[in-house]
Amino acid sequence: MATVMPEAEHVQKAIKWISATLEEKDNQSLQSLIEKAVFKFDLSPKDTEFLMNFFREHGK
């Protein structure tokens, strides 16, 4: 099952930010970056779950 991109702009920005940060700094864990993104982009629990599933399905 394919993951659909969310329509919420803040979630799209979080995905881009996490992806860019992973490319720049390999030493940060994905979980740590998702936790930072929650506060940086004011994400809801549903948004957070989407991010975790998105990166789990698409890898780093």
N, C-alpha and C positions, 0 to 999 in steps of 0.2 A: 504494500500500500504506500503510495507516494504522499509525502507531506506537502500540504498546500501552503503557499506563502501567506502569512497573515496580512490582513488589510490595514491593521493598526500601524501607523507610521513609527511609533516609538519602538515597537517590536522589530520592525525592519531595521531601524537604526541600531538597535542592540545587536542584532545578528551581524551587521556590517562591522560594528565596533569590536565585537568578540573575535570575528574572523581576522580582522586586521591586527589585533593585539596578539593573537596566536601566531601569526606569521612573523611579527616583530620579536616577540619574546616567547620562545619555546619553553622556558622554565616555569611559566605560570600554568597552573592546572585549569582545566576547563571549568571545573566546579567553582574555583575561586573567581574566575572571570564572570561566570553567570551570577554569582553572589554580588559582585561589584556592579554588574549591569542592572540588577534589580533596583538598586538605589540610584544609580546614575540616570536611568530612564523611567523611574517610578513605575515599575512593572507590577502587575497583579499576580497572585498565585497562579492563575490560569496562564498568563503570559510566561511566567517562569517555567511552568510545566511544558509549555510549547517549546521554549528554548532548549530545555534539556532533551526533549524528544527529537527536536530538529538536529541537534549536534550528535546525538546518539545514532540517528539514522544516516547522517551524512558524514560521520567521522570528523576528525579535525580538519 
